Amino acid sequence: MMLQRIVSALAALVLALGLGFIVSSNAVAAPTPMGGGSGIIVDNQLVCTLTTIGHDNGGRLVGITAGHCGGPGSFVIPESNEDAGVVGTFVESNPDLDYGVIQFDPGKVTPVRTVGAATITSIGAPASFPATACKEGRTTGTTCGVVWGDLSADASTWTQICVDHGDSGAPVTVGTTLVAMVNAYLWVPCLGPELGTNMTSIVDTINAHGGVGAGYRPI
């Protein structure tokens, strides 16, 4: 009788441990913090940087990055937490201004204002010489440089900010105001000037198209 009680107790313990394992293995993962400056992996092929994250008029959680990083349907994985899997999908990619709009799953992403040294509180007009602007990129981190000029005719701004591959989409800020995104550099990384698209031009175009992203505002 005593042996039977011991065996029953052990069986109950094993069952409890087993159930405990099952519960923990099915626990819901915490959402990944993401904001302007976060590294993203697109289609398991490219690494880029998120420009900004916020909400549109429909209350959707959306982000913006460089258009050459992905096309409509391209999926996004956070570089800081690849185990999270796909957390968003490109819904638009504009080749003229080289921006892309991403719709995120709010159950998988927590939007944040600050990533690294970059804090984004608003979107503002393009910066002009001799202002100093900074960017937060997944490759070269925080770098700053003089603004050479705002070329309003083609909606772009040239700066002397250091950028390299993977920094595409990185937010270009003056203080906490987002003024442009990183799209390219000329000649040599961190030596040639950086070329970026003005954020006011991007937001105006998104609003004109309507749909996902229209009425975008950073958190």
C-alpha positions in Angstrom: 0.0 0.0 0.0 2.8 2.4 0.9 4.6 1.6 -2.4 1.4 2.3 -4.3 1.1 5.7 -2.6 4.6 6.6 -3.5 4.1 5.6 -7.1 0.9 7.6 -7.3 2.6 10.7 -5.8 5.5 10.5 -8.2 3.1 10.1 -11.1 1.2 13.2 -10.0 4.4 15.1 -9.7 5.5 14.1 -13.2 2.1 15.1 -14.5 2.3 18.5 -12.8 5.8 19.1 -14.1 4.7 18.1 -17.6 1.8 20.5 -17.5 4.0 23.2 -16.2 6.4 22.7 -19.2 3.5 22.8 -21.6 2.2 26.1 -20.1 5.6 27.8 -20.2 6.3 26.6 -23.8 3.0 28.1 -25.0 3.5 31.4 -23.2 2.9 34.5 -25.4 6.1 36.3 -26.2 6.3 39.9 -25.2 6.0 42.5 -28.0 9.3 43.8 -29.4 10.1 47.5 -28.9 10.7 49.2 -32.2 11.1 52.8 -33.3 13.0 55.1 -35.6 16.6 53.7 -35.7 15.6 50.0 -35.1 17.2 47.5 -37.4 14.9 45.4 -39.6 15.4 42.3 -41.7 13.3 42.2 -44.9 12.4 39.0 -46.6 15.3 37.3 -44.8 17.6 39.0 -47.3 18.1 42.7 -46.6 18.9 44.6 -43.5 17.7 48.2 -43.3 16.7 50.7 -40.6 13.2 51.8 -39.6 12.7 55.6 -40.0 9.7 56.1 -37.7 6.8 54.3 -36.2 3.3 55.6 -35.2 -0.3 55.4 -36.2 -2.4 56.5 -39.2 -6.0 57.8 -39.3 -7.3 54.3 -39.2 -5.5 53.6 -35.9 -3.2 51.2 -37.6 0.4 50.7 -36.3 2.5 51.7 -39.2 6.2 52.5 -39.9 8.2 54.1 -42.7 11.5 53.1 -44.2 13.4 53.3 -47.4 11.5 52.0 -50.5 14.4 50.1 -51.9 14.4 47.9 -48.8 11.2 46.0 -49.9 8.1 46.0 -52.1 4.4 45.4 -51.3 4.1 42.0 -49.5 7.7 42.0 -48.2 7.8 40.8 -44.6 9.7 42.4 -41.7 11.5 40.7 -38.8 13.0 42.8 -36.0 16.8 42.5 -36.0 16.9 42.9 -32.2 14.6 39.9 -31.8 14.7 37.5 -34.7 12.8 34.9 -32.7 9.7 37.1 -32.8 9.3 36.2 -36.5 7.4 38.3 -38.9 6.0 41.4 -37.2 5.0 43.6 -40.2 4.5 43.7 -43.9 5.2 46.3 -46.6 2.0 47.7 -48.0 3.5 50.4 -50.3 6.9 51.1 -51.9 7.3 54.4 -53.7 10.2 54.4 -56.2 10.1 58.1 -56.9 10.7 59.2 -53.3 12.2 55.9 -52.2 10.0 55.3 -49.2 8.1 52.2 -48.0 5.1 52.0 -45.7 5.0 49.0 -43.3 1.9 47.8 -41.4 2.9 46.3 -38.1 1.1 43.7 -35.9 0.3 45.7 -32.7 0.3 42.4 -30.8 4.0 41.8 -31.7 5.4 45.3 -31.7 5.6 48.0 -29.0 6.2 51.4 -30.6 8.9 53.5 -28.9 10.0 57.1 -29.4 13.7 56.5 -28.5 16.2 54.1 -30.1 19.8 54.7 -29.2 20.5 58.4 -29.2 17.5 59.2 -31.4 14.2 60.5 -29.9 11.4 61.4 -32.4 8.6 63.5 -31.2 7.5 65.2 -34.4 7.9 65.6 -38.2 9.2 68.9 -39.4 10.4 70.9 -42.4 13.7 70.0 -44.2 16.9 71.3 -42.6 19.1 73.7 -44.4 22.8 74.8 -44.3 24.5 75.3 -41.8 22.3 73.2 -39.5 23.7 70.0 -38.0 21.6 66.9 -38.3 22.0 63.4 -36.8 20.9 59.9 -37.8 20.5 56.6 -35.9 21.3 53.6 -38.2 21.6 49.9 -37.5 25.1 49.8 -39.1 26.9 52.9 -38.1 24.8 53.9 -35.1 24.6 57.6 -34.1 26.4 60.0 -36.5 26.0 63.7 -37.1 27.1 66.1 -39.8 26.4 69.5 -41.5 23.4 69.9 -43.7 24.6 71.0 -47.1 21.3 71.9 -48.5 17.6 71.2 -49.0 16.9 70.5 -52.7 13.1 71.1 -52.6 12.8 70.5 -56.4 13.5 66.7 -55.9 12.4 66.5 -52.2 15.8 65.7 -50.9 18.4 66.9 -48.5 22.2 66.4 -48.7 24.3 66.1 -45.5 27.7 65.1 -44.3 26.3 62.4 -42.0 28.3 59.1 -42.0 26.2 56.2 -43.4 26.8 52.8 -44.8 24.9 49.7 -46.1 22.1 48.8 -43.8 21.5 52.4 -42.7 19.0 52.9 -45.5 15.8 54.3 -43.9 17.6 55.7 -40.9 15.9 58.7 -39.3 17.6 62.1 -39.9 16.8 64.4 -37.0 17.4 67.9 -35.8 16.8 67.7 -32.1 13.8 65.5 -31.7 12.3 66.6 -35.0 12.4 64.0 -37.9 13.3 65.9 -41.1 14.4 63.2 -43.5 15.4 59.6 -44.0 18.7 58.1 -45.2 18.4 56.8 -48.8 22.0 56.7 -50.2 25.5 57.9 -50.1 27.8 59.0 -52.9 31.1 57.4 -53.8 32.5 56.3 -50.4 30.7 55.3 -47.1 31.0 58.0 -44.4 33.1 60.2 -46.8 30.8 60.9 -49.7 27.7 63.0 -48.8 24.5 61.3 -47.6 21.4 61.8 -49.7 18.0 61.6 -48.0 14.3 62.2 -48.8 12.5 64.9 -46.9 9.9 63.6 -44.5 7.3 66.3 -45.3 7.4 65.2 -48.9 6.9 61.6 -47.9 4.0 62.3 -45.5 2.3 64.6 -48.1 2.5 61.8 -50.7 1.2 59.1 -48.4 -1.7 61.4 -47.4 -2.5 62.0 -51.1 -2.6 58.3 -51.9 -4.9 57.5 -48.9 -5.3 54.1 -47.4 -2.7 52.6 -45.0 -0.4 55.3 -43.6 -2.6 58.3 -44.4 -2.7 60.8 -41.6 0.5 59.3 -40.2 1.8 60.7 -36.9 4.7 59.4 -34.8 3.9 58.2 -31.4 
